[in-house]
Amino acid sequence: MYSNTRVSPISDATIVVAARDVMAADFAPEVVLLNLRDGVYYGVEDVGARVWALLQSPIAVSAILETIVAEFDVDSSQCEREVRAFVDELVARGLADVCADAR
């Protein structure tokens, strides 16, 4: 249903979702992710954990950015750079899938 097509750079309109082959466990404040495709574990905290929670349903990158700016004390331009890089890394590692670009 979803493809793991690499879109670079990820735009505001890009729709992403957590990959189905990833298991997650919440060990507050850290969320541990296990990529079942390659058996690699990852740990995310704070903003990364919040982004992961948002990715549980398909969501536009713009909506992720709006949520993070609203919930965390972060400059919008810094948020944009870091969240885009994080989402791009999640996609590159097979932890998130790109669904489409919303038009």
VEXRO-289684 format. One record per atom (N, C-alpha, C): residue in three letters; x, y, z. Coordinates in steps of 0.02 Angstrom, whole numbers, padded with zeros to 5 digits, always signed. Layout:
% residues N
ALAXYZ...
% end
This chain:
% residues 103
MET+00041-00059+00000MET+00000+00000+00000MET+00043+00063+00000TYR+00096+00064+00040TYR+00141+00121+00043TYR+00206+00100+00009SER+00239+00149-00019SER+00303+00133-00050SER+00359+00164-00009ASN+00417+00136-00014ASN+00474+00163+00021ASN+00517+00201-00030THR+00483+00242-00070THR+00517+00281-00121THR+00552+00339-00089ARG+00614+00348-00104ARG+00654+00401-00075ARG+00638+00466-00111VAL+00614+00515-00076VAL+00601+00581-00103VAL+00649+00629-00070SER+00689+00662-00110SER+00738+00707-00081SER+00742+00770-00123PRO+00734+00828-00095PRO+00718+00837-00024PRO+00644+00827-00011ILE+00629+00812+00049ILE+00559+00803+00070ILE+00527+00872+00073SER+00469+00879+00043SER+00434+00943+00041SER+00380+00946+00095ASP+00351+01006+00104ASP+00296+01014+00151ASP+00237+00968+00133ALA+00229+00955+00069ALA+00172+00917+00046ALA+00182+00841+00049THR+00243+00820+00064THR+00257+00748+00067THR+00218+00716+00124ILE+00185+00661+00109ILE+00148+00623+00158ILE+00191+00563+00179VAL+00202+00556+00243VAL+00243+00501+00269VAL+00205+00463+00323VAL+00227+00402+00334VAL+00195+00359+00385VAL+00248+00310+00410ALA+00241+00290+00473ALA+00286+00239+00501ALA+00281+00176+00459ALA+00338+00145+00445ALA+00340+00083+00407ALA+00306+00027+00447ARG+00273-00017+00411ARG+00238-00072+00445ARG+00286-00123+00474ASP+00347-00126+00448ASP+00396-00175+00472ASP+00439-00148+00529VAL+00411-00103+00569VAL+00447-00074+00625VAL+00405-00084+00688MET+00438-00111+00739MET+00405-00118+00804MET+00432-00062+00849ALA+00389-00036+00892ALA+00410+00019+00937ALA+00389+00003+01008ALA+00431+00022+01055ALA+00415+00015+01126ALA+00432+00080+01161ASP+00386+00104+01202ASP+00396+00167+01238ASP+00427+00154+01305PHE+00488+00178+01314PHE+00524+00174+01377PHE+00539+00246+01399ALA+00485+00284+01409ALA+00489+00356+01423ALA+00552+00374+01461PRO+00589+00422+01437PRO+00572+00469+01383PRO+00594+00444+01314GLU+00620+00384+01309GLU+00644+00358+01245GLU+00594+00310+01214VAL+00590+00311+01148VAL+00553+00261+01110VAL+00605+00221+01072VAL+00601+00155+01080VAL+00649+00110+01046VAL+00613+00080+00986LEU+00645+00085+00929LEU+00618+00060+00866LEU+00660+00000+00843LEU+00627-00051+00820LEU+00660-00109+00792LEU+00638-00117+00720ASN+00684-00109+00674ASN+00670-00120+00603ASN+00673-00195+00590LEU+00616-00225+00578LEU+00613-00297+00568LEU+00646-00319+00503ARG+00656-00274+00456ARG+00688-00292+00392ARG+00762-00307+00401ASP+00795-00268+00445ASP+00867-00277+00453ASP+00889-00292+00524GLY+00841-00294+00571GLY+00857-00311+00640GLY+00893-00257+00679VAL+00894-00196+00654VAL+00930-00142+00687VAL+00882-00104+00734TYR+00907-00089+00794TYR+00870-00050+00844TYR+00890+00023+00839TYR+00842+00067+00853TYR+00855+00139+00855TYR+00820+00167+00916GLY+00847+00219+00945GLY+00815+00252+01002GLY+00803+00325+00985VAL+00743+00349+00999VAL+00727+00419+00987VAL+00696+00448+01051GLU+00711+00511+01064GLU+00685+00545+01124GLU+00655+00612+01105ASP+00619+00640+01151ASP+00592+00708+01146ASP+00558+00720+01080VAL+00585+00766+01040VAL+00554+00784+00976VAL+00550+00723+00930GLY+00602+00683+00928GLY+00602+00624+00885GLY+00546+00576+00905ALA+00535+00567+00970ALA+00481+00524+00993ALA+00413+00553+00974ARG+00407+00619+00977ARG+00343+00651+00958ARG+00331+00643+00883VAL+00383+00652+00843VAL+00376+00642+00771VAL+00356+00570+00757TRP+00387+00523+00791TRP+00369+00453+00782TRP+00295+00441+00798ALA+00271+00471+00852ALA+00200+00464+00869ALA+00155+00492+00814LEU+00175+00548+00786LEU+00136+00578+00731LEU+00135+00535+00669LEU+00188+00497+00659LEU+00193+00454+00599LEU+00151+00391+00603GLN+00115+00380+00656GLN+00074+00320+00662GLN+00015+00320+00615SER-00001+00378+00588SER-00050+00386+00534SER-00018+00427+00480PRO-00036+00417+00417PRO-00007+00458+00364PRO-00017+00532+00379ILE+00036+00571+00372ILE+00035+00641+00389ILE+00081+00680+00343ALA+00061+00741+00327ALA+00102+00785+00286ALA+00159+00813+00330VAL+00216+00823+00299VAL+00273+00852+00335VAL+00253+00920+00363SER+00214+00958+00327SER+00192+01024+00352SER+00154+01018+00418ALA+00114+00966+00426ALA+00077+00956+00488ALA+00123+00936+00545ILE+00174+00897+00529ILE+00224+00880+00580ILE+00259+00943+00604LEU+00280+00985+00557LEU+00315+01046+00574LEU+00272+01092+00617GLU+00209+01100+00599GLU+00163+01142+00638GLU+00155+01116+00709THR+00149+01051+00716THR+00141+01021+00782THR+00203+01031+00825ILE+00261+01019+00797ILE+00323+01025+00836ILE+00335+01097+00857VAL+00324+01145+00812VAL+00333+01215+00830VAL+00284+01235+00885ALA+00222+01209+00883ALA+00172+01225+00933ALA+00187+01194+01001GLU+00217+01135+01001GLU+00226+01097+01064GLU+00295+01105+01096PHE+00345+01127+01058PHE+00413+01132+01084PHE+00438+01204+01077ASP+00484+01222+01119ASP+00515+01288+01116ASP+00571+01286+01064VAL+00552+01296+01001VAL+00599+01291+00946VAL+00583+01343+00893ASP+00634+01372+00864ASP+00628+01419+00809ASP+00602+01381+00748SER+00555+01411+00711SER+00524+01375+00655SER+00574+01356+00601SER+00624+01397+00587SER+00673+01379+00535SER+00718+01322+00558GLN+00737+01322+00621GLN+00777+01267+00649GLN+00735+01203+00649CYS+00673+01209+00669CYS+00627+01151+00669CYS+00622+01122+00600GLU+00612+01165+00551GLU+00605+01140+00482GLU+00666+01102+00460ARG+00725+01129+00471ARG+00787+01095+00450ARG+00795+01028+00485GLU+00786+01028+00551GLU+00799+00967+00589GLU+00745+00913+00579VAL+00682+00933+00576VAL+00629+00884+00566VAL+00634+00854+00496ARG+00646+00896+00446ARG+00653+00869+00378ARG+00712+00819+00375ALA+00767+00836+00405ALA+00825+00791+00406ALA+00808+00726+00442PHE+00772+00731+00498PHE+00753+00672+00536PHE+00705+00628+00496VAL+00656+00657+00465VAL+00608+00618+00425VAL+00644+00586+00366ASP+00688+00624+00334ASP+00727+00596+00278ASP+00768+00536+00302GLU+00798+00542+00361GLU+00838+00486+00389GLU+00794+00426+00405LEU+00734+00438+00432LEU+00687+00383+00445LEU+00670+00346+00381VAL+00657+00383+00328VAL+00641+00353+00263VAL+00702+00315+00237ALA+00760+00345+00241ALA+00821+00313+00215ALA+00836+00247+00251ARG+00820+00244+00315ARG+00834+00183+00354ARG+00776+00133+00353GLY+00723+00148+00316GLY+00667+00103+00310GLY+00620+00104+00370LEU+00624+00156+00410LEU+00581+00162+00469LEU+00516+00198+00454ALA+00516+00236+00400ALA+00456+00272+00378ALA+00451+00266+00302ASP+00390+00269+00279ASP+00376+00264+00207ASP+00346+00329+00182VAL+00363+00347+00121VAL+00332+00403+00087VAL+00270+00377+00052CYS+00214+00408+00066CYS+00151+00386+00035CYS+00142+00423-00032ALA+00149+00490-00029ALA+00137+00531-00088ALA+00152+00603-00071ASP+00145+00645-00120ASP+00145+00717-00108ASP+00073+00740-00114ALA+00049+00775-00063ALA-00019+00802-00065ALA-00018+00860-00115ARG-00068+00864-00154ARG-00072+00918-00204ARG-00133+00959-00192
% end
